[in-house]
């Protein structure tokens, strides 16, 4: 994971997914202690790097699983 240059909060989000199978934006906000905008940015970066896969299109139905 270190080679991807992930932040500590992103690493904590990945650990949450490993333990729970998936994560939503609001769950990430709680785990990482960030606001929605930062959570969205972090999750998008994890998808871009191939760590997570986004499921669903938008809104409350969206969640992320390991890539």
N, C-alpha and C positions, 0 to 999 in steps of 0.2 A: 504493500500500500504506500510505503514511503516514496517510492519512485514516481508516484502520480502527483506528489506535492499536495496532498490533501490536508485540510485544516483539522485540528483536534475535534471540532464539532462535527465535521463530515465523518471522521472516523467513528465518533460516537453514534452517529446516525446509521452507519453501516453495521455496527455491532447490534443496534436495535433491530435491524432487518434480519440479521443472522439469528437472533433470539426469537423474533416474532413472525418471521416470514414475509413481512411487508411493512411499509411505513407510509403514512399520509403526510401532507404538508403540515397539518396542525400537530400531529405527533412529533414531527421533526422540530417544530417551533418549541415544543416543551422539552425535548431531549437536548436541543442545542441552545436553548434560552435566547432565541432571536425572534424578531418580528417577521411577519409573513413575507415581506419583500426579500429579506435576507434568506429565509428558508427556501423561497422559490428559486433564488439565484444559486444557492448551494446545491439544491436538488438537480437543477438544470445542468450544472457543471458535472455532477456525478453521472448523469445520463450521457452527457457529451463524452466523458472519459470511458464510457462503457462499463462503469461499476454497477449502475442501476438501470433498470428498464422501466419506463413509464407505462402504466396501464390505465386506460380510460382517456377521454378526450379533454375534459375540463371540469372545473367545479368540484363538488364534494365526492364525485365518483372516482377521482384520480388517486392512485396509490402507486408505490414504487416497490419493485422486487429486485433481488440481486441479478446482475447481468451475466 
